[in-house]
Amino acid sequence: MSAPSRRAMLAQAGSMLALASAPGFAATGPEFPFPGGNGARSLAKDFPQKGSMVLQRSRPPLLETPFTDFDSGVFTPNEKFFVRWHWSVIPTEIDPATYRLKVHGQVERELSLSLSELAQFERVEIAAVNQCSGNSRGFFEPRVAGAQWGNGGMGNARWTGVRLRDVLDKAGVKSGAVAARFSGLDQPTVSEGPWFRKSLNIDRARQPEVIIATAMNGKPLPMLNGYPIRLVVPGWYSTYWIKTLNDIELLDAPDDNYWMKTAYLIPDTPHADIKPGQTGVTMVPINRMVPRSFITNLGAGAKLKARSNATVRGLAMGGGSTLIRYAPLASPGVREMSSLQRQATVTSSPGPNIISTWRAAISCGRAPSPGIFAILISSRGPIAIRAPRRVSTPTIHPGSTPGG
């Protein structure tokens, strides 16, 4: 595997901010039907190596993939892949000749690997979906603090790189190591801010599908997606996929840094859920993605002709499941997949950690008259799915599994 070539440099952060306020930087974008309102967004077109993206925030860049793009294919193009950074001090230029990955802590041999040295390890390629754990947060009710994403904080790609465990083996992990902690080049805006670091227990870190990626979809990583290398943790949320990875520390105790002990925690319950206001629930670091499924060719508010047939397309991911079921038509009062459920046809090669596309035929012949209906879908058998609570106009509401 050859070392990545020198990349085109990003504009300085100040210039990026100037672009954000310049006329023509953003065009009118979607207006998400968030329960709490404030769903209007712009389309940004001038971020380096990016196409037209939904602008959630300019500093640090928070860019969402327009949801209509997910109806175009299984893999998300690099220029349309979502972007999410935690701190605003992000790398604006990289010199691949001097870049180093440090491996230290509970190891027999400390390493400082150049990109050329990293390229000497066995090359592997995997397909995996990368999803922000806050994806779809804007639709939560009651409102939850954090970036108010629509459904486009995710992307599916082919990732090329080297196995993390091969790098760890070269360093020689000591028997007392219990976790590997990862950090990149992004820095806190203020001195007291906690550096963004995430960790995996040793068993998870050594799984063969966890890789240090140098490329996505056959091309070097875009700067905004972590050039020159990033961690890829298939099946787990994006918070663990550290960008511009430059430091791996092997720990002899569970990681207690802010981003593992305080932030990104979920209830330790079967479905990682609790009732609003519920207390006394044990919290654990977020981890594996839950199953989710979406309709991609019909948006909220789409209309179908009564007593007609239609094809519904969509995607499913998470939980290692590719079984998609759907209820052709259901009234807004339904709470579970009914006896009308059918199995959809998977139209792409299934896999445990990737997006799978599906297709289903529905008949509107059961509808006695035009009205309001919900198409309910799930990506792991018949499970409870909440239908729209408040509908006042004739509309179709795509359903999705809770989570994210």
N, C-alpha and C positions, 0 to 999 in steps of 0.2 A: 504494500500500500504506500503510495508516494505521499510525501508531505504536502499539505495544502499550500497553494500559491499565495502570494501577498494579495490581500483583499483591498478593494476600494474602501476608502475611509469614510466614516460617517461625518456629517457636519458637526461642529462643536455644539455643545448643549445650548449655548446662548443663541446660536444661529437657528437651532431647531425651534426655540421659543419664539424667535422673531418670525419664522415661517408660520408658526401657529397663529400669529395675530395678523399676518399679512392677508390682504384681499385675495380671494381665490384659493386660499389654502384648503378650505373645506367647503364642500357642497352640501346641500340639504340631503339628509339621510333618513333612516327609518324613524318612526315614532312607535316605540314599544308600548304595548298596552299594559304597563305596570300597574298593579293595584294601587300603589301609592302615588301614581302620577309621575311627572318629570321624566317622561320616556323619550323625549325628542333628542335625537343624536345627529351629528354631522358626519359626512364622509370625508376622510382625509386622503389626499392623493400624493403628497409630497414627502413621505417618509422614505429614506433610502432603502432600496431593494424591496419596496412594498408597492402593491397596487392600491386600488381603492378599498379603504378599510373604514369600518365604523369607529369613529373617534370617541373613546371613553375618557381619555386623559392624555395630555401632551407631555407632561413631565412628572415622573418618568413615563415613557410611552406605554399606553394601555390601548391596544388596537384589537378590535373584534372582527372576525370574519363575517361578512354579510351572509345571512343564513341561506339565501338563494344559491350561493356557491356550492352548498353541500348537495344540491340536486344534480351537480354536473359530473360527479365521479366519486370513486372510493377514496382517492388520495387528494389531499389538499395541496395545491401548488405553493411553493415556498413564498411567492410574493403575496399570497393571500392567507398565510398562516398567522394565527393570532399572536399577539405580543403582550407580555406581562412582566414588568419589573417592579421590585419592591421599593428600592431607593433611587433617587433621582441622579445620583452620581454614578453613571454607567460608563463603560469604556467607549470612547469615540474613535480610537484608532488602535490597531494591534500590529505589532511587528512579529510575524511568525518565526523569524530567525532567532529571536531572543526569548520567545515564549517558553515557559517552563511549568510543568506539573510536579508539585512537591508531594511526596508520600512520606509520612513520618508518624511519630507516636509509638504505639506498641508494635514495632516492626524490628526485624533483625538488621535490616539495611535501609537507611533512609535513601530515597530516590529523588532526583531532580531531572525529570525527563523532558527532553526537547520534543518538538512535534515530529522530527525525523526519527528519534528513538522510539517514540510511541508507535510510529508507523511500522516498526519491525515486528510488532506482535501480530498474531494471526488476525486476519481481517474477517469480520462477520457482517451480515446484513439482516435486520429484522424489520418487520412492519409492526407499528404500534400507534395507538391513539394517545395524544397528549391533551389533557383536559384540565383547565383551571378548576380548583375545588369550589370556586365561587361562581362557576358558570350557571346562568339562569337566576342568579340571586335577585335580580330586579323583579322577578315574578313572585317572590316569597311574600307571604302574608301571614302574620304581621311583618313589616319591613325589617330587614336585617342589615346591620351596619356593614360597610365595605363597598367595593366597586359594584355598581348596579349593572351587571352584565345582562345582555339578552341571552340567546342560546348559542352564540357564536364564539364562546371562549374555549374552543377546542379545535383540534386538527389531527389528521391521520397522515402518516408519512412512512416512507422507507428510510430507515436509519442505518448508516454504515459507520463502523468503528471497530473497537477492540473490546474484548470482555474485561470487565472490571476485575474479575477474579484472577485473570492472568497477570494483571499489573500488581495485584495484592500478593500473588504467589512470588513474583520477582522480588518484592520487598521482604517477604517472609513474615507473615503475621504471627505474632507471639500468642502462646496459648491463653494468656490472660485477656486478650482483646475481646470485647463484647459488642462493639459498634464501630462503624466507620462514619466519620463526619466530613461533610463536603462544603466547600465555599468557593466563591468566584470573585470576579474583579469588581462587582458593584459594591459601593461603599455607602455608609450612612451619611445623611445630609448634615447631621449635627454630631458632635463628638461623643455625646452620651447615647447615641442611637445604637442598638444592638446589631452587629454585623449579621447579615443573612447567612445562616448556616443550617443545614439539615443533615440528619443522620439516618442510617439504616443499621439494623442489627446485622451481625456478621453472617448469619445464615441467609438473610435476604440479599445482602451485598454480594454473596458468592453464587447466587443463582445465575445460570449461563446466559439468560436473556438480558441481564443488566449490563449495559455497555457504556463505554465512553465514546460518544459519537463525534465524528469529524465532518459528516455529510448527511444531508437529508434529500431524498428524492434524486439521488445521483449527483448532487452539486454541493460544494462547500456550504456549511451553515451560513445563513445570512447574519450580519452583525447583530441585528436586533433579536435574533433567535439563538444567540450564544456563541458565535464564532470566537475562537477556532474549535473549541471542544466543549461539549456539554454532557452531563450525565443523562442517561435514558433509563427509566425504571418502568418497564411495561406493566400495565395493569394498575399502577398507582398514580395518584394525582400529580399534577404538574409541579406542585411545590417542592417535590423531591428532585426534579429534573434541573439541577443546578446549571446555570449558563456560565460561559467563560470560566469553566472549571480550572482552578489553579492550585487547589490545596485539598489533600485527603489526609485526615488525621485518624489514626486508629486509637480508640479509647478503651480504658480498662474499667469503665463504669458507664451506666446509661447516661446519655447526653441530657444535661439539664440547662442548655442554653435557651434563651427566650423563645426562639422559633420552634422548639420542641416541647418545652415545659408549659408555656403560657399561650402562645398563638397556635392556630391551626389544630385545635382540639375538637373532638367529636364525642358524643355520649357513647359510653361502652354498653350499648344495648343491641339487640339483634339486628335492628335496621338503622342504627345510629340516629335515632330520633327521640325527641321528648316533647311534651306538651309545653306551649308557651308559658313561661313563668315557673315551670317545674324546677325544683331544687333538690340537692342531695344526690345527684347522679354522678357517678364516676366518669371522668373524662380521660380520653386517651388520644395520642397523636393521630391525626387523620392518616389513612393508609390506602387500602384497595378501593378502586372505583366501584360504585354500585351499578347495577344494570340500568341502562337508559335507552329509550327509543323515541324517535321523532318522525313526524311527517315532514317531508321536504318539498313536495310539489303543491301542497295546499297550505296557505298561510291562514292565520286567524282572520276571520272575516270573509274567507272564500265562500263562494256560493256554488251549489250543484243544482242541476235541474231536477225537480221532483219527478219520481217514477222513471228514473233513468239509471244507467250503469256508469261507473267511473273507475278509473285505475288510480290507486293511491301508492305513492312511492315514499320510501323513508330510509332511515338508518337506525342501527342498534349497536350498542357497545357496552362494555363493562361487565364485570362479574363472571367472565369466562363463558358466557352463554350466547348462542346464536339462534335460539328458538324465539321466534317472534309470533305473537298471537294478537288478534285484533277482534273487536266487536264491530261489525259493519256499521250499525247505526244504533244509538242509544239516546234516550232522553236525558236532559240535564240532571235529573234527579238520581240517576243510577250511581251506585257506589262500588260495584264490583263487576268484573268481566262476567257477562251473562252467558246463557246457553247458546247465544248467537256467535260465540267466539269461534274463530277459524285460525288455521295456521297459515301465515304468509309465506310466500316463496322467496327464499334468499337468492339474491341475484349477483352476489360477489363471493369470492372464496372466503369461507368462514375461518375464523381464528380466535383464540382466547383473548387477545389483547388489541384487536383492531376494530375499526368500524366495519360493520357488515351492512350492505344495502339490501333492501327488500321491496317486494311489490305485492300488492293485494288488489283484488277486484271487489268492489262493493256495489250493492244494488240499492237504489233509493226507492225501490218498488214498495217497501214496507211503510214508507212515509205516507200517511193518509192525505197530507196536504203540506204545502210549504210551511216551514217553521224552523225551530232551533234544535239542532242535534249535535251530539259530540261523537267523534270517532275515537274510540279508546284503543290504545295499543300498549303492549308490554313486551319486554325482551326476555322474560323468564316465566313462562307459564301463566296461569290465571292468578293475578295478584290484585289487591285493592288499588284502585286508581280513582282519585277524586275528580269528579266532573266539575265544570265551571259553576261557581257559586252564584254569580250574578250575570245574567244575560238579558239584554233588552232589545236586541236587534237580531234579525235572522242571520245566523252566522254558524260556521263550522269551527269547532275548537279542537285543534290537534291535542291529543293527550300525551303525556310522557310519564315515565316512571319517576318517582320522587328521587331526589339526590342531586349531588353536584353542587 
